[in-house]
Amino acid sequence: MARSPLWTSTLSYDAHTMRVAGALTAMSDGTSRGGRQGTRPGPDLTVSIAGTTLTVTTGNAIVSSAAGEGVYHAEIDTAWTGSINAADGTYTRIDLVYLRVWDQDLDGTGLRKADIVYLAGTPSGSPSAPSIPAGQYGVALATVNVPPSGGGAASVNNAARPYTVAPGGILPVSSTADLAAAGLYVGQARYNTTRGVVEYWTGSAWTAQGDWSAYTPTWSGLSALGAATAAGRWTRIGRTVMAQVSLLWGASSTIGGGNISVSLPVAASASTISAVGDGYIIDAGNPWKAARSIITSGSSTANVFALKNSDISYWPPGSAINSWASGAEIHLSFAYEGT
């Protein structure tokens, strides 16, 4: 059913309406009434430890409510402190610190508040941090590694704390789960802290400008491709396209004496002034001959040439090379303005 729009005079709003409306302030979590929970990027709700005393700084966070119930905007306006449990005599323990929201309307606790919770883990030879208990609304802030007695000081890891940003914002991601998560829409941006680059969701993968991708170029003009192997890699930054291609000659391959071309990963712009690329050719008897490529305006292929030693003129590779057999190679690199 339709609900009253915000913010209209004389109307009153229930908590559900406010929570769902509040979800619009955070990037989507993939649901129609939810939002990604977490703290704002920066120092909000940072956890530290001195001896056995934990401290959580002030800050704000968005905490997911029950499914379909929107989000909570929670604030800790005074630094929180608490003590960790005593260390185990034998095993390491990993504890959890999280921000919890209590809401009588949905959890039946009789409370309506937000606060920091310290949850001790279980000592083990292979310890793991506890999860926020089912039925609670909370966002993890940090884990605390507590060695056994005499094993050293406890330490804090704030990597458990997720970030959230406004819709369309660039989300910093570092955790294994966040790095592996698919995007929600084509063009979504995130900052990969591991790579140190801004990545964009293509609909199937996260890529950054300047990332290289494989493509299989088509070579035309050969008498017979035979068992030759074609390979290529390319990248694009704006409209600048760079590519590398190779052709490794195989059995039953015949070059012939005609003009040869290789397909481009992206067609050249109609505004392109002829672009010249460099490369080399290894034939069966005369290794390391110079090669050139020429890409003309609006073309979808690069014309391939060999440089003739006598006058440095451009010739079809099959006409300029004395010997061509299995094991020969063509390698080219070129840059041009793409469409």
PyMOL commands that set and color helices and strands:
alter all, ss='L'
color gray80, all
select helices_A, chain A and resi 15-25+104-107+158-160+176-180+317-320
alter helices_A, ss='H'
color red, helices_A
select strands_A, chain A and resi 38-39+47-50+53-56+59-64+71-76+80-83+93-103+112-119+137-146+155-157+171-173+189-192+197-201+206-207+213-215+219-220+229-237+240-248+260-263+275-282+289-295+301-307+314-315+329-337
alter strands_A, ss='S'
color yellow, strands_A
deselect
rebuild
show_as cartoon
